[in-house]
Amino acid sequence: MVRRDDGEQSVSLLGGRRSPREYSEHQRLLETELSRESAGYGAVKPLSPLPTGGVTLTWHDVNVYVPDKKNSSVFSSCQSEAPKLKRVLNNVYGAVLAGNLVAVMGSSGSGKSTLMTTLAQRNPGEVMVDADIQYNGQPATKQMRSMAGFVYQDDMFVGSLTVREHLEFAARLKMERHTTAAERRARIDTIMINLGLKKSEHTRIGVPGQKKSLSGGERKRLAFAAEILTDPPLLFCDEPTTGLDSYNAERIVSMLKEMAYHGKTILCTIHQPSSGLFAMFDQLMFLSEGRLAYMGSATNAAEFFTSLNLICPATYNAADFYIHCLAVAPGREAQSRERIKAICDNFSVSSHAKDMAVTAQYHEAAALAHTQARRYECRELTRSAVRRASWFVQLYWLTWRAFIDSMRNPAIHWIRILQKMGIGLMVGLCYSNLQYDQLGAQNLQGLMFILVTENTFPAMYGVLSLFPQELPLFLRENKSEMYSAPLFYFSKVMALVPGFILDPVIFISMMYILTSLRSDLPSVLMMYLIGVFTCNTAAACGCFFSAAFQNMSQAMAVLIPFDYLLMITGGIFINLSTLPKLLTWTKSLSWFMYANEAFSIIQWSGIENIPCENLSNSSRCLKNGEEVLNKYSFHSGDLAIDFNGFILLFTCFHILGAVALWLRSRRQ
Ligand SMILES: Nc1ncnc2c1ncn2[C@@H]1O[C@H](COP(=O)(O)OP(=O)(O)OP(=O)(O)O)[C@@H](O)[C@H]1O
């Protein structure tokens, strides 16, 4: 039975969950319906031929709740009281058969997008769903999600890619793994030609409001193109024609129509379609105030609304008229809501609703009936969608995209290089009188600490915006099953590595040019190596914080106190041997300590006979490099421990970062 929001019970429309049945079930359904007809439920329309493929999508009792931010107190999350919820879909039901193109319509806020994301199982984590959704009579599973394409209302791209590159990336990650390069190219070319994108294939997508390249309409068509690359059996399009001129809108709907003709199941939200566009849809679905107001053919819509005394004037666009009937008019809210309730209630008990239910059951039963063949087909459908590129190919293409994006923003790199050189010049000039003597010991340790901080802070804070900035695109692509969270994480990390090799090399080279650091080849190489390890460990820490926190300010709030711990245990502000016993473990977390010790070992080990002149008190004289190291509680034999410390911290931060991103993708 289907519940109505007023608590009444209306006739059963789509039934409850069903288990696989034999082919005879289909016969039984027909007989049941004939007996229902003779019992006065209404005429059963002739049924279409048995479906031979594609997806029949049915849904009933779809209830969706979202957090009601307006009526929730700001303290509710701190208190034990549950956050208030708002119901945005109310017992919605419906069915779409394979080979049908359905227009989902209704006034703004009626729940169209929410229904689409619910049916495609792509709701954000904060949305609560209670629904029975079935693909070919089987409860929809997460695995089946990859069978569906979804064109979102708002498009998201990596703006530095060209149209062709974007489609190549999408094709490589979405299409079946054994598709050849020639097949992929052919498919991309065909789609670009059909959607009028061929002339802009080498144009960069751009970022609206910053670097504009493609027009709004071209972006819409590109988003659509990327979704139909795989020719999915089920396609959801959220306003694919909004912002397009009538010619391009018609072109898109014609393509959808052709796809439906070849057996695809397509749902498409649409605002104010022209009469021509409206006539291209096989079925219409109207939502109002989160309830189903009508679903069926355009002819039946006219019949249904007329039966309620809502007659579309001859000169009026029918779609506009129906939406007008289902909208809440400002100033006349109560009457509007009464009218909407009457329409929804009447539809739920109408013969149109029953027809829809019976036809859907018939198709579902038929789908389940061909047990062997069907099971194989369903398995094949799911498998073909899931057997996309291997993880190695995914990582390769994600890294390729991250590199392209980085290379096409050269200004950022030049600024970074110039900044490094500027700071290097300033620091180098200050330490240009560096000597390996009593005063030089203090100076050199100061310089070592600057080397540590200069290789730490820009790297650590520079990556903090990395994941919050890219999260929306990542979540969308991740929900489309294009790649997993850890692969995305590691691709971003790999694209950062060259920069974090170049930075320390520039800075340390400046120090070698301007100061008199030990310049034998092994020492020079080791200094570069320690700089690179320091920089990459710091970046790993920043990446972890970036992946674990919602935004930069939250990440900074935790990272700044952590910084203090690192600095204090770095070996310059406190002699490490005097750390309270309870806190000695903290220095193992400090790559400041590992870096400072390693740099100091390279500079001081093997230095003998430091002159004691210039000292008033000869008892404070440091006679050799070993004594300098001992003064700071460093040990010349600990170089291997320092490198192991770097490697351990680098690995742990990145593993934790990948896990944090994975957890966020699951939550959101
Ligand atoms: N995640 C969410 N959090 C809070 N409210 C939400 C969320 N998702 C949807 N809603 C609310 O649910 C209602 C339906 O939204 P939905 O986007 O489905 O409407 P729509 O019919 O697609 O509107 P439009 O045509 O303007 O895109 C709106 O009132 C919207 O504010």
The ligand as an SDF file (V2000), in Angstrom:
LIG
                    3D

 31 33  0  0  0  0  0  0  0  0999 V2000
   21.3300   19.0790    0.8050 N   0  0  0  0  0  0  0  0  0  0  0  0
   20.2740   19.8670    1.0690 C   0  0  0  0  0  0  0  0  0  0  0  0
   20.2270   20.5850    2.2010 N   0  0  0  0  0  0  0  0  0  0  0  0
   19.1930   21.3850    2.4810 C   0  0  0  0  0  0  0  0  0  0  0  0
   18.1080   21.5210    1.6760 N   0  0  0  0  0  0  0  0  0  0  0  0
   18.0930   20.8410    0.5350 C   0  0  0  0  0  0  0  0  0  0  0  0
   19.1820   19.9610    0.1570 C   0  0  0  0  0  0  0  0  0  0  0  0
   18.8640   19.4080   -1.0260 N   0  0  0  0  0  0  0  0  0  0  0  0
   17.6650   19.8930   -1.3860 C   0  0  0  0  0  0  0  0  0  0  0  0
   17.1930   20.7510   -0.4390 N   0  0  0  0  0  0  0  0  0  0  0  0
   15.9220   21.4660   -0.4570 C   0  0  0  0  0  0  0  0  0  0  0  0
   14.9730   20.6060   -1.0460 O   0  0  0  0  0  0  0  0  0  0  0  0
   14.0630   21.3180   -1.8580 C   0  0  0  0  0  0  0  0  0  0  0  0
   14.0510   20.7010   -3.2580 C   0  0  0  0  0  0  0  0  0  0  0  0
   15.3110   20.9800   -3.8690 O   0  0  0  0  0  0  0  0  0  0  0  0
   15.6370   20.5210   -5.3480 P   0  0  0  0  0  0  0  0  0  0  0  0
   17.0020   21.0090   -5.6630 O   0  0  0  0  0  0  0  0  0  0  0  0
   15.3900   19.0730   -5.4590 O   0  0  0  0  0  0  0  0  0  0  0  0
   14.5500   21.3420   -6.1640 O   0  0  0  0  0  0  0  0  0  0  0  0
   14.3830   21.4850   -7.7280 P   0  0  0  0  0  0  0  0  0  0  0  0
   12.9670   21.1500   -8.0170 O   0  0  0  0  0  0  0  0  0  0  0  0
   15.4120   20.7180   -8.4450 O   0  0  0  0  0  0  0  0  0  0  0  0
   14.6240   23.0410   -7.8950 O   0  0  0  0  0  0  0  0  0  0  0  0
   15.2920   23.8480   -9.1310 P   0  0  0  0  0  0  0  0  0  0  0  0
   14.3840   23.6590  -10.2880 O   0  0  0  0  0  0  0  0  0  0  0  0
   15.2980   25.2480   -8.6540 O   0  0  0  0  0  0  0  0  0  0  0  0
   16.6530   23.2690   -9.3390 O   0  0  0  0  0  0  0  0  0  0  0  0
   14.5030   22.7600   -1.8430 C   0  0  0  0  0  0  0  0  0  0  0  0
   13.7090   23.4520   -0.9130 O   0  0  0  0  0  0  0  0  0  0  0  0
   15.9450   22.6890   -1.3610 C   0  0  0  0  0  0  0  0  0  0  0  0
   16.2910   23.8210   -0.6230 O   0  0  0  0  0  0  0  0  0  0  0  0
  1  2  1  0
  2  3  1  0
  2  7  2  0
  3  4  2  0
  4  5  1  0
  5  6  2  0
  6  7  1  0
  6 10  1  0
  7  8  1  0
  8  9  2  0
  9 10  1  0
 10 11  1  0
 11 12  1  0
 11 30  1  0
 12 13  1  0
 13 14  1  0
 13 28  1  0
 14 15  1  0
 15 16  1  0
 16 17  2  0
 16 18  1  0
 16 19  1  0
 19 20  1  0
 20 21  2  0
 20 22  1  0
 20 23  1  0
 23 24  1  0
 24 25  2  0
 24 26  1  0
 24 27  1  0
 28 29  1  0
 28 30  1  0
 30 31  1  0
M  END
$$$$
